[in-house]
Amino acid sequence: MVHKKEKLTAKEKKAQNTFLASLKVAKRKTKNPVVVAMIGLVGSGKSSVARELAGLIGANIIEGDEIRVLLRKEGEKYEGTRKIAENAALEIIKKGGNVVMDSDHIDAKKRASLRAKAKSAGIKGIKLVFICTYSEDGGQPGIPGFTLDTMIGRNMTGAYDEFFGEAKTSWQGNKQKKAAVVKLREMIRRLPHHYRWENKNGGRWIIKNPPCAVFADINTADPDWKLEVRKIAQKLF
């Protein structure tokens, strides 16, 4: 199902205008325009991969969380995030740039909507690819959920950011600790989209196969993950 003829509320339009005004189109390094859409949990490393890849191919990063902050400041709900992100991506592509969409595209409707918007742009040679990030450290027999440790650790110790740090939570503490709690809450909430529970030997979480054909999947627990990103960039040139 594709989202049809969507309209923005007045507050969403204001947030979109603010976001678009902040963008300066990066110089494209690829022959044809590219839209890269990320798939991955909070803590899986998708933002790190997005930044690394954007620098290599010459692309603007559209962060869903940055748009949500703007919507929150307008007193608006987050439902318009996807619409604004897609509109911004089209604006950048039309101006000759590349885009990396730094938000989780695990949802089939979200992917379908992006495909439709990219096709509607009518730009010759445009390429839309999906890249899946995960963080698997191999697991360890007898320790259920061991493979989630890296993601959990990243969410607990990551630097403060405005979206998670200013989100509502009943947990008391400084902004960094509150942000960590919200990140973990978001990771747990979306975990079933990316992992399945296997009730054997005490139980463990097993990563699912990507929900669609992906251009690449990157294990950011691998010390050489940046090398894999460079290989992806070469394929996009």
DOKEVO-788221 format. One record per residue (C-alpha): x, y, z. Coordinates in steps of 0.5 Angstrom, whole numbers, plus 500, padded with zeros to 3 digits. Example, Ala and Ser with C-alpha at 12.3 -4.5 7.8 and 13.67 -1.06 7.14 Angstrom:
2
525491516
527498514
// end
This chain:
237
500500500
503507498
501513502
497517497
496525496
498527503
498534505
502537511
498541517
500548518
505546523
508540519
509545513
513550518
517545520
519543513
520550511
525550517
528544515
529545508
532552509
537549513
540544507
545546503
546541497
552537498
556536491
554529488
560524487
556519483
554519476
547518477
543521483
542516489
537515494
540511500
535508505
537505511
534499515
536498522
535499530
537504534
544502536
545498530
550503527
546506521
547513523
555512523
554508516
550514513
555519515
561515512
557513506
555520505
562523505
564518500
558519495
557526496
550526499
546530504
543526510
536527512
535525519
528523522
530525529
532532526
525533523
522530529
525535534
522541529
515538529
516537537
518545537
512546533
507542538
506537533
506530533
511526529
506523524
509528519
516526519
516521513
512526509
517531510
523527509
521524503
519531500
526534502
529528499
526530492
528537493
535535494
535530488
532535483
537540485
543535483
544532490
544525493
541523499
542518505
535517509
537516516
531513519
529505519
525503513
523496516
516498514
514496508
509502507
515506508
519503503
513503498
512510499
519512498
520508492
513511489
516518491
523517487
519514481
515520481
521525481
522523473
529524474
533520469
538514472
536515479
537509483
534507490
537502494
536500501
542498506
541494512
545495519
546490525
551489530
552482531
558480536
557472534
553470540
556466546
553459548
549460555
548467554
541469552
541475548
548476548
548478541
544485543
550487548
553492543
547495541
545496548
552498550
551504545
545506547
547506554
553510553
552514547
553522547
547526548
542528542
537533542
531528540
532523545
535527551
529532551
523526550
519525555
520519560
519518568
526516569
530521573
537523572
541528567
540529560
545523558
542518562
534520560
536520553
539513554
533510557
529513551
534510546
533503550
525504550
525505542
530499541
525494545
519497542
522496535
526489536
520484534
521488527
528486526
529480531
525473533
525470539
527463539
525459546
531454546
536453551
534459555
531463549
535468545
534473540
535471532
536477527
531476521
533476514
532483511
525485509
526486502
532486497
538490500
544493496
548491502
548489509
553491514
555488521
558494525
560490530
566488525
572493526
572493518
565496517
568502514
572498509
565495507
562502506
567504502
566498497
558500497
560507495
565504489
559500487
554506487
559511483
// end
